[in-house]
């Protein structure tokens, strides 16, 4: 029966889990608790939390202090969880994580292979606190750094501490945060502004969303500390339009902080004012670029400007402005509490601390992971990520968003930090890691990114507006089988011009996906151009599937999975594929367990 | 509109409120806003065409956003888009004749772990397959053309 210990049940309500019904599980557990009428002092607390990162296995329910983590929980499991693990101390075996290498069930999140190698700093509170409840944050040392800064430190001391930590901007470019603050503080022009860049536009990256949704208070605290350090009284949080939950949770947190006197006028009697406003983005990728973002906050079209004068001197409305990324802000309170020296002892010499990556694509354990800088790609993809789905062959990992590059298998032992990634022809970007397997066509990937960038190019400068268009035309031709000798060289030439002459970071780095795929996968380009073949079987015009009659066992799996009814054949005899009906989705190839579906 | 001060920096916020309220930005509303904020109509037009969240045409009752971020893309989001096109006879950016559905493609919804992802209004649907897609659309009262 009940042991008398007070339990807390944490139900993950991040976007990934919500899509799998976690809110209903949360409500059900809440109702069960209310109905059970347990004595007030031992009544379990049911909390909805932000994203735990392991979205692949969601919805996730955790029980504290028993340290039980349940995965892929369904609504119908709620009664059993309540009966056995909340009212009693039993563990439901089937809902525990199954270790992929040993097959054992794992009770604690800490022992789970996905979490074992992680080190949660920026994500320290996510999944542990209810983002709507400021007391949860306060309980975990929240707003402690802010008090220390406001009442015990001078602005110079704060900046020194951040400099000592070696923290570099997590938005992608990796500019030293302390230096940025120091420069901004040195200008004697007021008002100054503090901006949070929450316009997370890189496809395949969602760490900022997760932080804003799951631990909004840490962003507010980080900005507040910066406001004090540089002498700013106003801050703006620019959030991407698509992130409605993040907008909601941040505004709830701002209101709560105002009520407690952490924001507003004369904060806790210190005589200092600081207020924060949310600006909702308009759905334009280029607005993630700092100067375009500022222009968007001012109520204009989000076009970047040339950065002869940096934003720290003349930013928002021509005034000194500090703009940092969400993840950078999340690290600030921790650095103040634990010290810059402690932070700089983590990671590598020039890239200190941790980085959050979103490990996605064709990898078994997809989700958000936070690891110390300097971890190798192999550890990230194989030990945390569990390797490629369906045990297919790894081809490449793409990092750094649309302007990043593809890293081939031969470089998997590479350390992940700002500088080594750049040397390999990719970049850190915001931390998206997209794993690609043998069924990913690298020419098509390059085309995808160029298409993305040409749509998102603001059109202000010619190299980017026209260069990307021409590159897209050439890549489209190659994928359709109209590629010509000389196309690769032409692409390389346009890439050179673009990176030399474009106005902003978006244009300068736009050639990266093309350059890196040509460098590492030139053979695939040549197969498309000269043999008119797509080795991965993705470019539809160049792909014909057929079933190898010698290998086909007639199991019928492909037939059942074909959305076009293009496969016929009797059980236990070889099947045939009707090319007239085939829509070339590749489902048959992906599902066949005998390798009988082949690309011609 | 009048809940915002007459400052240029609120332009985007006001336009978004109009979009949410009416489903699009009409010429009349832009003219009114131009007077209110004392901003040339041409500048508002350039805002309305620059930002993807704003639309000059009315949108359908249910807005389907199919994610075509990288993670969804390599997990066959293109096939999902093609299937919707076949079932509803509209292309991304268009609205069905009965005004029930609009389709848009978006660049990453940040739910890559459950790729391919589709959002209808504010509800997320993960790991969408052609078969699941039909059920979801029926749930929103879609008349689906099965006769392909």
Interface residues (C-beta under 8 A of the other chain):
Chain A: X15 X16 X18 X19 X20 X54 X55 X56 X58 X200 X201 X202 X203 X204 X205 X206 X209 X210 X241 X242 X243 X244 X279 X280 X281 X282 X283 X284 X285 X296 X297 X298 X299 X300 X301 X302 X358 X360 X361 X362 X366 X367 X398 X402 X432 X434 X436 X440 X445 X448 X449 X452 X456 X458 X563 X583 X585 X586
Chain B: X7 X8 X9 X10 X11 X12 X13 X15 X16 X43 X46 X47 X50 X51 X52 X53 X54 X65 X68 X69 X70 X71 X72 X73 X74 X75 X76 X79 X82 X83 X106 X107 X108 X109 X110 X111 X112 X113 X114 X115 X117 X122 X123 X124 X125 X126 X130 X131
